[in-house]
């Protein structure tokens, strides 16, 4: 698929619309972080459409894209899975990944705060040059936190999303190593429409009724 301003604009608007529908259909407050993920990723693609229009380079849009793509998602996904988990055993498994995501996000945020971010158009892909130290370790922590949390969620639809995101990460890394973050985030945005099916099939919270305080 060729990425361009038009592709990002169309994909971003479509995924954001799905995200809005997910939020509207959410019946459990604890599901909101994951339900809102397509909305965030759709907006993220719209930001990249702006970067395409300005010809790459530096600026507020480039920084905003990098902040969402790197530190925000590294924490958002595992925390969202943790919040949505119904069983304590799942939460215990995911807690470690929340910690990995938080540490990775802190390192990524520090890198973004201390180094300039530049977007470069390379054919039909967008590359982001930051110059982070030990990028392989940061990418590993990032994928362990995000993809790993979905795989350990205990929910078959979230697990399927994790498989899609993980496979997409591998393909993007092999084909577009320099543009990995951009291409994987675009794929993750499209894959996140799976969350609409997850939200639609989530059971409603159990209704509780106040105790009858009337005296016999």
C-alpha positions in Angstrom: 0.0 0.0 0.0 1.3 3.5 -0.9 1.2 5.9 2.0 0.5 9.6 1.2 -1.4 12.6 2.6 -4.6 11.3 1.0 -4.1 7.8 2.3 -3.5 9.0 5.9 -6.4 11.4 5.6 -8.9 8.8 4.5 -7.6 6.1 6.9 -7.5 8.6 9.8 -11.1 9.8 9.3 -12.4 6.2 8.9 -10.6 4.9 12.0 -11.5 7.9 14.1 -15.1 7.4 13.1 -14.9 3.8 14.3 -13.3 5.0 17.5 -16.1 7.4 18.1 -18.6 4.6 17.6 -16.6 2.4 20.0 -16.7 5.1 22.7 -20.4 5.6 22.3 -21.1 1.9 22.5 -19.0 1.3 25.6 -21.0 0.2 28.6 -18.3 -0.3 31.1 -16.2 2.6 32.3 -13.1 0.4 32.6 -13.3 -0.4 28.9 -13.0 3.2 27.8 -9.2 3.4 27.5 -9.2 0.5 24.9 -12.4 1.6 23.3 -10.9 5.1 22.7 -7.7 3.6 21.1 -9.1 3.7 17.5 -10.1 7.4 18.1 -6.5 8.2 19.2 -5.0 6.3 16.3 -7.3 7.8 13.8 -6.4 11.3 15.0 -2.8 10.2 14.8 -3.1 9.4 11.1 -4.7 12.8 10.6 -1.7 14.5 12.2 0.6 12.6 9.8 -1.5 13.8 6.9 -0.7 17.3 8.0 3.0 16.4 8.1 2.8 15.1 4.5 1.2 18.4 3.4 4.0 20.4 5.0 6.7 18.2 3.3 8.0 16.6 6.5 10.5 18.5 8.5 10.2 19.7 12.1 7.4 21.5 13.9 4.5 21.0 16.2 2.8 18.3 14.1 5.9 16.2 13.9 6.5 16.4 17.6 2.8 15.6 18.3 3.0 12.6 16.0 6.1 11.3 17.8 4.7 11.8 21.3 1.5 9.8 20.5 3.4 7.1 18.5 6.1 6.5 21.1 5.5 7.3 24.8 1.7 7.6 24.8 1.0 4.3 23.1 3.7 2.5 25.1 1.6 3.2 28.3 -1.9 3.5 26.8 -2.2 0.0 25.5 -1.1 -2.1 28.5 -3.0 0.2 30.9 -6.1 -0.2 28.8 -5.8 -4.0 28.8 -5.2 -3.9 32.6 -8.3 -1.8 33.1 -10.5 -4.0 30.9 -9.3 -7.3 32.4 -12.1 -8.9 34.4 -9.9 -11.5 36.2 -7.2 -10.8 38.8 -4.9 -13.4 37.2 -4.9 -11.4 33.9 -4.3 -8.2 35.7 -1.3 -9.7 37.5 0.1 -10.9 34.2 -0.3 -7.5 32.6 1.0 -5.5 35.5 4.6 -6.3 34.6 3.9 -5.1 31.0 2.5 -1.9 32.4 5.8 -1.4 34.2 7.7 -2.2 31.0 5.5 0.3 29.1 6.0 3.0 31.7 9.8 2.6 31.8 9.9 2.6 28.0 7.7 5.6 27.8 9.8 7.5 30.3 12.9 6.9 28.2 11.2 7.8 24.9 9.8 10.9 26.5 13.2 11.9 27.7 14.6 11.3 24.2 11.9 13.5 22.6 12.4 16.2 25.1 16.2 16.4 24.6 16.6 15.6 20.8 15.0 17.2 17.8 12.4 15.2 15.8 12.5 15.4 12.0 10.1 13.8 9.5 11.5 12.7 6.2 9.5 11.7 3.1 11.1 8.6 1.6 9.2 7.6 -1.5 5.8 6.6 -0.3 6.7 6.3 3.3 7.4 8.7 6.1 10.5 8.3 8.4 11.0 10.0 11.7 14.6 10.8 12.7 15.1 11.2 16.5 18.5 9.7 17.3 17.5 7.8 20.3 20.2 5.8 22.2 19.9 2.0 21.9 16.8 2.1 19.7 16.6 -1.7 19.4 16.1 -2.0 23.2 13.5 0.7 23.1 11.6 -0.9 20.2 11.7 -4.2 22.0 10.3 -2.7 25.2 7.7 -0.9 23.2 6.5 -4.0 21.4 6.6 -6.2 24.5 4.4 -3.7 26.4 1.9 -3.1 23.6 1.6 -6.3 21.7 2.4 -8.4 24.7 -0.4 -6.9 26.8 -2.9 -7.7 24.0 -1.6 -11.3 23.7 -1.9 -11.8 27.5 -5.4 -10.2 27.8 -7.3 -13.4 28.1 -9.8 -12.2 25.5 -9.8 -13.8 22.1 -10.6 -10.7 20.2 -7.9 -8.7 21.9 -5.5 -11.6 21.4 -6.4 -11.6 17.7 -5.6 -7.9 17.6 -2.3 -8.6 19.3 -1.5 -11.3 16.7 -2.3 -8.8 13.9 -0.2 -6.0 15.4 2.7 -8.4 16.1 2.7 -9.8 12.6 2.4 -6.3 11.2 5.3 -5.1 13.3 7.5 -8.0 11.8 6.5 -7.2 8.2 7.0 -3.5 8.7 10.4 -4.0 10.3 11.5 -6.4 7.4 10.3 -4.2 4.6 10.6 -0.6 5.9 13.2 -0.7 8.7 13.9 3.0 8.6 10.2 3.9 8.4 9.1 1.2 10.9 7.3 3.4 13.4 5.2 5.2 10.7 4.2 2.1 8.8 3.4 0.0 11.9 1.4 2.8 13.5 -0.7 3.1 10.3 -1.2 -0.7 10.3 -2.1 -0.7 14.0 -4.7 2.1 13.3 -6.4 0.0 10.7 -6.2 -3.2 12.8 -7.8 -1.4 15.7 -11.2 -1.6 14.1 -11.2 -5.1 15.6 -11.9 -3.2 18.9 -15.4 -2.3 17.6 -16.3 -5.9 17.6 -14.8 -6.3 21.1 -16.8 -3.3 22.4 -20.0 -4.5 20.8 -19.8 -7.9 22.4 -18.7 -6.8 25.9 -21.4 -7.8 28.5 -23.2 -5.0 30.3 -22.1 -4.5 33.9 -24.2 -6.3 36.5 -27.0 -4.1 37.8 -27.1 -3.7 41.5 -30.3 -2.8 43.5 -30.4 -1.0 46.8 -31.3 -3.1 49.8 -34.9 -2.9 51.0 -34.7 -0.9 54.2 -38.4 -1.0 54.9 -39.2 -2.4 58.3 -41.6 -5.4 58.4 
